[in-house]
Amino acid sequence: MNSKRTLLNIALPAMVENLLQMLMGLVDSYLVSQISLIAVSGVSVANNIISIYQALFIALGAAISSLIAKSRGEKNISKQFYYQAQGLLVTIIISFILGIVTVFFGKNLLALFGMEKAVADSGGLYLKIVGGLIVSLGLLTTLASFLRAQGKTRLPMYVSLLINLVNALLSALAVFVFDWGIVGVASATVLSRFIGIALLGSQLPVKKILENLTLSLDKNLLMLSLPAAGERLMMRAGDVVIIAIVVQFGTETVAGNAIGESLTQFNYMPGLGMATATVILVAHYLGSGDYYELKKIVRESYLISVCLMIIVGLLTFLFGDYWTSFFTENSGARQASLVVLFYSFIGGPATAGTLIFTAVWQGLGNSKMPFYATSFGMWFVRILLGYVLGVALNLGLSGVWLATLVDNFFRWGFLYIKYMRVSKGF
């Protein structure tokens, strides 16, 4: 078996899917910007909250993929249907809770960002529709994870492409033809996701999955998904604190940091795609007992991730000033953006290690290990060291990103050393 080809067959469609998800947000932001500056500001902040929800569903999808792939490796069809049913149940429960919280407390969440009333009203309207019907994003993510775990890796990519086109068309009609404003853009986003759910569901044995649906939650799924979700929440919460530190360096630095982080999303896509493939394949070979292929997948997924991330990171950095000029002409902001791009580039190997070995542990059925690594690394390395270097030692944004680099090296080393110890027993 060609393990590189197997990895890329799963990873490349996942990379494209991540890119399309990012473009969907960019299209919404562009169209909302045609309404007013207040509208785009409100929607931008609302999407920060939606991204937290998305992180939870991605973590759940990774846990489900791991269990389904392991069941496939064991050639246990009934367990596959059972875990798919459990995945649907957990997704619906989480979506219901998040939807209720968003509808009744969405404005309170936005108030935490200290926005003006007009901006909060615009963001609250978008958040109430997209967040209130967050089940559309939850089911879309979960059903896509079902198909990827079963080897149908390209279908979620094709569906993502289609719903992006539908969303762009409906949002444009809502803004330019019917003058429905934020309500129209938000409704188009939700509707296009429901169309995607219908398409993905048509390729799954829905009847057999529903026959396995029970109201009791599976312990294995909870033990895998809860720490994975906690790990994502630790990252998101830590990011908020990091932004609070960056704010102390001035408006230009905050803007440049935001621009740089937007551009470095491209750097991470190869690693994220390979991580998706790694979870599935590690779980599959664990289930089948093929430990030789398991170790080979881990090794090659890391090497491919590093190579791709270094190439993309180098291109992003070399052309960074050009890309940044599309966002701003402010020299201070552009310089700050280049700082972010530089540290993202040189930190490629560590970031790849963090992404891949987090996926390895999830594939092995132990998502607590990444949770421990992220919790300690984010709060006791990145944030604490970032404050010391950036504020106390007056290194500014470079100090914060140097701490980020140290954190990624710490988490990579921790997860790798623990994996090497466990793999000796394979």
C-alpha positions in Angstrom: 0.0 0.0 0.0 1.3 3.5 -0.9 0.8 5.3 2.4 1.7 8.7 1.0 -1.1 8.4 -1.6 -3.5 7.1 1.0 -2.8 10.2 3.2 -3.1 12.7 0.4 -6.3 11.1 -0.9 -7.9 12.1 2.4 -5.8 15.2 3.2 -6.1 17.1 -0.1 -9.9 17.2 -0.2 -9.9 18.2 3.4 -7.5 21.1 2.6 -9.7 22.3 -0.2 -12.8 22.0 2.1 -11.1 24.2 4.8 -10.2 26.7 2.1 -13.8 26.8 0.9 -15.1 27.3 4.5 -12.7 30.2 4.8 -13.9 31.7 1.5 -17.5 31.3 2.6 -16.8 33.7 5.5 -14.9 36.1 3.3 -17.8 36.2 0.8 -20.2 37.0 3.7 -17.9 39.7 5.0 -17.6 41.3 1.6 -21.3 41.4 0.9 -22.1 42.7 4.4 -19.5 45.4 3.9 -21.7 46.6 1.0 -24.4 47.3 3.6 -22.4 49.5 6.0 -19.3 49.6 8.1 -21.4 49.0 11.2 -22.8 45.9 9.7 -19.5 44.4 8.8 -18.1 45.2 12.2 -21.0 43.5 13.9 -20.9 40.4 11.7 -17.2 40.1 12.1 -17.5 39.9 15.9 -20.5 37.6 15.7 -18.4 35.2 13.5 -15.8 35.1 16.3 -18.4 33.4 18.4 -19.6 31.2 15.6 -15.9 30.1 15.1 -16.0 28.8 18.7 -19.0 26.7 18.0 -17.3 25.5 14.8 -14.3 24.4 16.8 -16.6 22.3 19.0 -18.1 20.5 16.0 -14.7 19.9 14.4 -13.5 18.3 17.7 -16.6 16.2 17.8 -16.1 15.2 14.1 -12.6 14.1 14.8 -13.8 11.9 17.7 -16.5 10.4 15.6 -14.1 9.8 12.7 -11.7 8.0 15.0 -14.3 5.6 16.3 -15.9 4.9 12.9 -12.5 4.4 11.3 -11.5 2.0 14.1 -14.7 0.0 13.7 -13.9 -0.2 9.9 -10.5 -1.5 10.8 -12.2 -4.1 13.0 -14.6 -4.8 10.1 -17.5 -4.3 12.5 -20.3 -2.8 10.4 -22.9 -2.7 13.3 -20.5 -0.6 15.4 -20.1 1.9 12.5 -23.9 2.4 12.4 -24.0 2.7 16.2 -21.3 5.4 16.3 -22.9 7.3 13.5 -26.2 7.3 15.4 -24.3 8.5 18.5 -22.6 11.2 16.5 -26.0 12.5 15.3 -27.4 12.4 18.8 -24.5 14.4 20.4 -24.5 16.9 17.5 -28.2 17.6 17.9 -27.9 18.0 21.7 -24.9 20.3 21.4 -26.6 22.3 18.6 -29.8 22.6 20.7 -28.0 24.0 23.7 -25.8 26.4 21.7 -28.9 27.6 19.7 -30.9 28.3 22.8 -28.0 30.1 24.5 -27.4 32.2 21.3 -31.0 33.2 20.8 -31.5 34.3 24.4 -28.0 35.5 25.4 -26.3 36.3 22.1 -26.3 40.1 22.7 -24.8 39.5 26.1 -22.0 37.5 24.5 -21.4 40.4 22.0 -21.4 42.9 24.9 -18.3 41.2 26.3 -16.4 42.7 23.3 -17.4 46.2 24.4 -19.0 47.2 21.1 -21.2 50.2 20.4 -24.9 49.6 20.5 -25.4 49.9 16.7 -22.6 47.4 16.1 -23.9 45.0 18.7 -27.4 45.2 17.2 -26.1 44.3 13.8 -24.0 41.5 15.1 -26.8 40.3 17.4 -29.2 39.9 14.4 -26.7 37.9 12.4 -25.8 35.8 15.4 -29.4 35.1 16.3 -30.1 33.6 12.9 -26.8 31.8 12.1 -26.1 30.8 15.8 -29.7 30.0 16.6 -29.7 27.6 13.7 -26.2 26.3 14.4 -27.5 22.8 13.9 -27.0 23.5 10.2 -23.2 23.8 10.8 -23.2 20.9 13.3 -24.9 18.4 11.1 -22.9 19.5 8.0 -19.6 18.9 9.9 -20.7 15.6 11.4 -22.1 14.1 8.2 -18.9 15.1 6.4 -16.9 13.2 9.1 -19.0 10.1 8.5 -18.2 10.1 4.8 -14.5 10.8 5.3 -14.1 8.0 7.8 -15.7 5.6 5.3 -13.2 6.6 2.6 -15.5 8.9 0.6 -13.1 11.8 1.0 -14.0 13.9 -2.1 -17.7 14.1 -1.6 -17.6 16.6 1.3 -15.3 18.7 -0.8 -17.7 18.8 -3.7 -20.6 19.6 -1.4 -18.6 22.4 0.2 -17.9 23.9 -3.2 -21.6 23.7 -4.2 -22.9 25.3 -1.0 -20.3 28.1 -1.3 -21.6 28.9 -4.7 -25.2 28.7 -3.5 -24.4 30.9 -0.5 -22.6 33.5 -2.7 -25.6 33.6 -5.1 -28.3 33.8 -2.5 -26.4 36.4 -0.4 -25.8 38.6 -3.5 -29.5 38.4 -4.4 -30.4 39.3 -0.8 -28.1 42.3 -0.7 -28.3 43.7 -4.2 -31.7 42.7 -5.5 -34.1 42.3 -2.5 -32.4 44.6 -0.1 -32.8 42.2 2.8 -29.5 43.2 4.4 -28.0 41.2 7.3 -31.1 39.0 7.6 -30.7 38.0 3.9 -27.0 37.2 4.2 -27.5 35.2 7.4 -30.5 33.3 6.0 -28.5 32.4 2.8 -25.7 31.0 5.0 -28.1 28.7 6.9 -30.1 27.7 3.9 -27.0 26.7 1.9 -25.8 24.6 4.8 -29.1 22.8 5.0 -28.8 22.0 1.2 -25.4 20.6 1.9 -26.8 18.4 4.7 -29.4 17.0 2.4 -26.8 16.2 -0.2 -24.5 14.5 2.3 -27.3 12.6 3.9 -28.4 11.2 0.5 -25.1 9.4 0.4 -25.4 7.8 3.8 -27.6 4.8 5.0 -29.7 7.2 7.0 -32.4 4.5 7.8 -29.9 2.1 9.2 -28.2 4.9 11.2 -31.6 6.0 12.7 -32.4 2.4 13.6 -29.4 2.4 16.0 -30.4 5.7 17.6 -30.9 5.6 21.3 -31.3 8.3 23.9 -28.3 7.0 26.0 -25.0 8.6 25.2 -22.0 6.3 24.5 -19.2 6.5 27.1 -16.4 6.0 24.5 -17.6 8.9 22.4 -18.0 11.2 25.4 -14.5 10.2 26.7 -13.0 11.1 23.3 -15.1 14.1 22.3 -15.2 16.0 25.6 -11.4 16.4 26.0 -11.1 17.2 22.3 -13.7 19.9 22.7 -12.0 21.1 25.8 -8.7 21.3 24.0 -10.3 23.6 21.3 -12.0 25.8 23.9 -8.7 26.2 25.7 -7.1 27.4 22.5 -9.9 29.8 21.8 -10.1 31.2 25.3 -6.3 31.6 25.3 -6.4 33.5 22.0 -8.7 36.0 23.6 -6.2 36.6 26.4 -3.4 36.9 23.8 -5.4 39.6 21.9 -5.8 41.4 25.3 -2.0 41.5 25.6 -1.5 42.6 21.9 -4.0 45.5 22.5 -1.5 47.1 24.9 0.9 47.6 21.9 -1.5 50.0 20.1 -4.1 50.1 17.4 -1.6 49.7 14.5 -0.1 46.5 16.0 -3.6 45.1 16.7 -4.6 45.6 13.1 -1.3 44.2 11.8 -1.6 41.2 14.0 -5.2 40.5 12.8 -4.1 40.9 9.1 -1.1 38.6 9.7 -3.2 35.9 11.3 -5.7 36.1 8.4 -2.9 35.5 6.0 -1.3 32.7 8.0 -4.5 30.6 7.8 -3.1 29.5 4.5 0.1 28.2 6.2 -1.9 25.9 8.5 -4.2 24.4 5.9 -1.7 21.6 4.8 -1.3 20.6 8.5 -5.0 20.7 9.2 -5.7 18.5 6.1 -3.0 16.0 7.1 -4.3 16.0 10.6 -7.8 15.0 9.4 -6.2 12.1 7.4 -4.0 11.1 10.4 -6.9 10.7 12.8 -8.8 8.4 10.4 -5.9 6.3 9.3 -4.3 5.9 12.8 -7.7 4.8 14.1 -8.2 2.4 11.2 -4.8 0.7 11.6 -5.3 0.5 15.3 -8.6 -1.3 14.8 -7.0 -3.7 12.2 -4.0 -4.3 14.4 -1.6 -3.2 11.6 0.9 -1.3 13.8 3.6 -1.2 11.1 1.3 0.9 8.8 0.2 3.0 11.8 3.7 4.1 12.6 4.5 4.6 9.0 1.4 6.9 8.6 2.5 8.9 11.7 6.0 9.4 10.3 4.9 10.3 6.8 2.0 12.6 7.7 4.4 14.7 9.8 7.1 14.9 7.1 4.5 15.8 4.4 3.0 18.4 6.7 6.3 20.0 7.4 7.3 20.2 3.7 4.0 21.7 2.6 3.7 24.1 5.5 7.3 25.4 5.0 6.6 26.0 1.3 3.3 27.8 1.9 4.8 29.7 4.9 7.8 30.8 2.8 5.6 32.1 0.0 3.3 33.9 2.4 6.3 35.6 4.1 8.1 36.5 0.9 5.0 38.1 -0.6 3.7 39.3 2.8 4.1 43.0 2.2 2.3 42.7 -1.1 -0.6 40.7 0.4 -0.8 43.0 3.4 -1.1 46.1 1.1 -4.6 44.8 0.1 -5.7 45.3 3.7 -4.0 48.5 4.7 -1.4 51.2 3.6 -0.5 51.9 7.3 3.2 51.2 7.6 3.0 50.3 11.3 0.3 47.7 10.7 2.1 46.3 7.7 5.3 45.9 9.8 3.3 44.1 12.5 1.8 41.8 10.0 5.2 40.8 8.7 6.3 39.9 12.3 3.4 37.5 12.4 4.2 36.0 9.0 7.9 35.6 10.0 7.2 33.7 13.2 4.5 31.6 11.5 7.1 30.6 8.8 10.0 29.6 11.2 7.5 27.9 13.5 6.2 25.6 10.7 7.9 22.4 11.9 6.6 22.9 15.5 3.1 23.8 14.4 3.0 20.8 12.1 4.2 18.6 15.0 1.4 20.0 17.3 -1.3 19.4 14.7 -0.2 15.9 13.6 0.5 14.5 17.1 -2.7 15.9 18.4 -4.4 14.0 15.6 -2.3 10.9 16.4 -3.5 10.8 20.0 -7.1 11.3 18.9 -6.7 8.4 16.5 -5.3 6.3 19.3 -8.5 7.1 21.3 -6.8 9.3 23.9 -7.8 12.9 23.5 -6.9 13.8 27.1 -3.2 13.9 26.2 -3.6 16.9 23.7 -6.0 18.5 26.2 -3.3 18.5 28.9 -0.6 19.7 26.5 -2.7 22.5 25.2 -4.0 23.6 28.6 -0.5 23.9 30.0 1.1 25.2 26.9 -1.4 27.9 26.3 -1.9 29.2 29.8 1.5 28.6 31.4 3.8 29.0 28.4 2.2 31.1 25.6 0.3 33.6 27.8 2.6 33.9 30.7 5.8 34.0 28.6 4.1 36.3 26.1 3.3 38.8 28.8 6.8 38.7 30.2 8.5 39.0 26.8 6.0 41.3 25.2 5.1 43.7 28.0 7.6 43.3 30.9 10.7 43.1 28.6 9.2 45.5 26.1 9.7 43.2 23.1 6.2 44.0 21.9 4.5 41.8 19.3 7.7 39.9 18.6 7.7 38.8 22.3 4.2 37.5 22.0 4.9 35.5 18.9 8.2 34.2 20.3 6.2 32.8 23.2 3.8 31.2 20.7 6.8 29.6 19.0 8.0 28.2 22.4 4.5 26.9 23.2 4.2 25.0 19.9 7.7 23.5 20.4 6.7 22.5 23.9 3.4 20.8 22.9 5.0 19.1 19.9 7.8 17.7 22.1 5.4 16.6 24.9 3.0 14.8 22.5 5.9 13.2 20.5 7.8 11.9 23.5 4.6 10.4 25.0 3.8 8.8 21.6 7.2 7.3 21.3 6.8 5.7 24.7 3.4 4.2 23.8 4.5 3.1 20.3 7.1 0.8 21.8 4.3 -1.4 23.0 2.9 -1.8 19.5 
